Amino acid sequence: MKIIVTGGAGHVGVNTCLEAKAKGHEVACFDNFVRPLTEENITVLESNGILIVRGDVRNPEDFDKFPWIPDGIVHLAGQCGIPYSIVNPLYDFDVNVKGVINILEYSRTHGKIPVVFASTNKVYTDMLNEVRFEEKETRYELNEAQFDYKDHISKDGIKETFPLDAFGKYSRSPYGTSKVAADLYCQEYWRAFQVPTIVFRMSCIYGFYQKGVEDQGWVDHFLRTIAFGNGKITIFGDGKQVRDMLFGTDVAQAYIAALEQHKEVAGEVFNIGGGKDFTWSLLEAIHYIEELTGKKATIEYQDWRHADQRIVYMDLAKVKEKLGWQPTVRPQEGVKLMFEVYKSMGGSK
């Protein structure tokens, strides 16, 4: 296949480009390189035979720069920070909604090209905080005996059927709102126009080629700050919030599997994450990094962020069944791999 990866110079993008190339596909990375430090990823992309195309998904005329009409598109380009979506919601909307519609229209008018779209667990509102949980020393845990939403969440995590409606009283942040709009547009383009779309609602993704900062890419940010920086970490809330962790190489395999099997899974929505067995709280991640590196973090606690969720991990039953995919790299293993590589590079990436 000839594959375009939008946002291909970002963390998930680089991993996906490399996976596609390793599977024998022809690959082009389409990126505006607006995110700081993504220019550093050009070398690894080009050295692996991946074409670089500079452009912006907000500008449909930039798609004329594609080297060919692709057989598949992995759409990762997006504004991915919750705090910035609150500061500049118009930019967030332009990138995350209009950008997606531009890609979908390109697909519709060029032979209905399969599109795999990167949605997020933030499409699920803070109604998740009404699911009963218990507070432990270092984390929150679901009370498995008392689920309030048995049809939508199991002991294995959130199902794809968990309500997206905010019902007039829940929040998901402007970022989450823009992503849910794009998520629904992808589904509708399949129903209305038969554009083969697949939606991935992703949980916490970490790994190589990530340029983590305080508001996004927190695992990478924690590791670099503790191991090679000043050790000062800001936690919003109490640090007991739990996320399921998914390594970059694992998620890349899921994206390429979806494109390769698009005829079987067109129109589907999948929750993509590490699942119940690959979870960490923020405090647990910090503790592991401290043990691994032999250095201590200095933690500053601030108020909870708008629409933050106490526990988010994905029920992977659907994606395991329909794509034959499951995560393989445990959080301890993934972070150790990152640390060893970063250490060998003097703390750089």
Residue pairs with C-beta under 8 A, 6 or more apart in sequence:
1 20
1 25
1 26
1 70
1 71
1 72
1 259
1 260
2 25
2 26
2 28
2 68
2 69
2 70
2 71
2 72
3 20
3 25
3 26
3 27
3 28
3 70
3 71
3 72
3 73
3 74
3 259
4 28
4 30
4 53
4 66
4 70
4 72
4 73
4 74
5 13
5 16
5 17
5 20
5 27
5 28
5 29
5 30
5 73
5 74
5 76
6 13
6 30
6 31
6 57
6 73
6 74
6 75
6 76
6 77
6 103
7 13
7 30
7 31
7 75
7 76
7 77
7 78
7 118
8 14
8 16
8 17
8 27
8 28
8 29
8 30
8 31
8 45
8 50
8 74
8 76
9 29
9 31
9 33
9 35
9 38
9 39
9 41
9 42
9 45
9 52
10 31
10 35
10 38
10 41
10 76
10 209
10 211
11 205
11 206
11 207
11 208
11 209
11 210
11 211
11 217
11 220
11 248
12 76
12 118
12 202
12 205
12 248
12 251
12 252
12 255
13 29
13 31
13 74
13 76
14 29
14 41
14 44
14 45
14 208
14 209
14 248
15 207
15 208
15 209
15 248
15 249
15 251
15 252
16 74
16 76
16 251
16 252
16 255
16 256
17 27
17 29
17 45
17 48
17 50
18 44
18 45
18 48
18 50
18 252
19 249
19 252
19 253
19 255
19 256
20 27
20 74
20 252
20 256
20 259
21 27
21 48
21 49
21 50
23 256
23 260
25 256
26 68
27 49
27 50
27 51
28 50
28 51
28 52
28 53
28 66
28 67
28 70
29 45
29 50
29 51
29 52
29 53
30 53
30 55
30 57
30 62
30 65
30 66
30 77
31 38
31 52
31 53
31 54
31 55
31 77
32 54
32 55
32 56
32 57
32 77
33 39
33 54
35 211
36 211
37 211
37 349
38 211
40 211
40 349
41 209
42 52
44 209
45 52
46 52
51 67
53 65
53 66
53 67
54 65
55 62
55 63
55 65
56 62
56 99
57 75
57 77
57 95
57 99
57 100
57 102
57 103
58 94
58 95
58 98
58 99
58 102
59 102
60 102
60 105
60 106
63 102
63 106
69 110
69 111
69 113
70 113
71 113
71 114
72 113
72 114
72 115
72 116
72 259
72 262
73 103
73 106
73 107
73 113
73 114
73 115
73 116
74 115
74 116
74 118
74 255
74 256
74 259
75 100
75 103
75 115
75 116
75 117
75 118
76 118
77 95
77 99
78 95
78 96
78 99
78 118
78 179
79 85
79 91
79 92
79 95
79 96
79 175
79 178
80 175
80 216
81 175
81 213
81 215
81 216
82 122
82 173
82 174
82 175
82 176
82 215
82 216
82 305
82 306
82 307
83 215
83 305
84 91
84 92
84 175
84 215
85 92
85 173
85 174
85 175
85 178
86 173
86 174
86 306
89 174
89 178
92 174
92 175
92 178
93 174
93 178
95 178
96 175
96 178
96 179
96 181
96 182
97 178
97 181
97 182
97 185
100 117
100 182
100 185
100 186
101 182
101 185
103 115
104 115
104 185
104 186
104 189
104 195
104 197
106 113
107 113
107 114
107 115
107 189
107 195
108 189
108 193
108 195
112 193
112 194
112 195
112 196
113 195
113 196
114 196
114 197
114 198
114 259
114 262
114 266
115 186
115 195
115 196
115 197
115 198
116 197
116 198
116 199
116 200
116 255
116 258
116 259
116 262
117 182
117 183
117 186
117 197
117 198
117 199
117 200
118 200
118 202
119 179
119 180
119 182
119 183
119 186
119 199
119 200
119 201
119 202
119 269
120 175
120 176
120 179
120 201
120 202
121 158
121 201
121 202
121 203
121 271
121 273
121 309
121 312
121 314
122 172
122 173
122 175
122 176
122 179
122 307
123 164
123 172
123 176
123 179
123 180
123 183
123 201
124 158
124 162
124 163
124 164
124 172
124 176
124 201
124 309
124 312
125 163
125 164
125 166
125 170
125 171
125 172
125 176
125 307
126 170
126 171
126 172
126 307
126 308
126 309
127 163
127 166
127 167
127 170
128 158
128 162
128 309
128 310
128 311
128 312
129 309
129 310
130 148
131 142
131 147
131 148
131 149
131 153
131 311
132 142
132 143
132 146
132 147
132 148
133 140
133 141
133 142
133 143
133 310
133 311
134 140
134 141
134 142
134 143
135 240
136 240
138 239
138 240
138 281
138 283
138 284
138 287
139 240
139 242
139 281
139 283
139 284
140 240
140 241
140 242
140 281
140 310
140 311
141 242
141 311
142 153
142 155
142 311
144 155
147 153
147 154
149 162
151 159
151 161
152 158
152 159
152 161
152 162
152 163
153 159
153 162
153 315
154 315
155 276
156 275
156 276
156 315
156 316
156 317
157 244
157 271
157 273
157 275
157 276
157 313
157 314
157 315
157 316
158 271
158 312
158 313
158 314
158 315
159 271
159 315
159 317
159 318
160 201
160 269
160 270
160 271
160 318
164 180
164 183
164 184
166 172
171 306
171 307
172 180
172 307
173 306
173 307
176 307
183 199
183 201
183 269
186 197
186 199
187 197
187 199
187 267
187 269
189 195
189 197
190 196
190 197
190 266
190 267
191 267
196 262
196 263
196 266
196 267
197 266
197 267
198 258
198 262
198 265
198 266
198 267
198 268
198 269
198 270
199 268
199 269
199 270
200 254
200 255
200 258
200 270
200 272
201 269
201 270
201 271
201 272
201 314
202 246
202 251
202 272
202 273
203 243
203 244
203 245
203 246
203 271
203 272
203 273
203 274
203 312
203 313
203 314
204 218
204 219
204 243
204 244
204 245
204 246
204 273
204 274
205 246
205 247
205 248
205 251
206 212
206 217
206 219
206 220
206 245
206 246
206 247
206 248
206 334
206 335
206 338
207 220
207 247
207 248
207 249
207 334
207 338
208 248
208 249
208 337
208 338
208 341
208 349
209 248
209 349
210 217
210 219
210 220
210 248
210 349
211 217
211 220
211 349
212 218
212 219
212 220
212 221
212 222
212 223
212 224
213 221
214 221
214 234
218 282
218 285
219 245
219 285
219 335
220 338
222 233
222 282
222 285
222 286
222 289
222 297
223 289
223 293
223 335
223 338
223 339
223 342
224 342
224 347
224 349
225 231
225 232
225 233
225 297
226 233
226 286
226 289
226 290
226 293
226 295
226 296
226 297
227 289
227 292
227 293
227 295
227 339
227 342
227 343
227 347
228 342
228 347
230 298
231 295
231 296
231 297
231 298
232 297
232 298
232 300
233 286
233 297
233 298
233 299
233 300
234 299
234 300
234 301
234 302
235 282
235 283
235 299
235 300
235 301
235 302
236 301
236 302
236 303
236 304
236 305
236 308
237 301
237 303
237 304
237 305
237 308
238 301
239 281
239 282
239 283
239 286
239 299
239 301
240 281
240 282
240 283
240 310
241 281
241 282
241 308
241 309
241 310
241 311
242 279
242 280
242 281
242 310
242 311
242 312
242 313
243 273
243 279
243 280
243 281
243 312
243 313
244 273
244 274
244 275
244 276
244 278
244 279
244 312
244 313
244 314
245 273
245 274
245 278
245 279
245 280
245 331
245 334
246 272
246 273
246 274
246 278
246 327
247 327
247 328
247 329
247 334
249 329
250 327
250 328
250 329
251 272
253 325
254 270
254 272
254 319
254 323
254 325
257 323
257 324
257 325
258 265
258 270
258 323
261 323
264 322
265 322
265 323
268 318
268 322
270 318
270 319
270 322
270 323
271 314
271 315
271 316
271 318
271 319
272 314
272 316
272 319
273 313
273 314
273 316
273 327
274 313
274 314
274 327
274 331
275 313
275 314
275 315
275 316
275 326
275 327
276 313
276 315
277 330
278 313
278 327
278 330
278 331
279 313
279 331
280 288
280 331
285 331
285 335
286 297
286 299
288 331
288 332
288 335
289 297
289 335
289 339
290 296
290 297
292 335
292 336
292 339
293 339
316 326
316 327
319 325
319 326
320 326
329 337
342 348
342 349
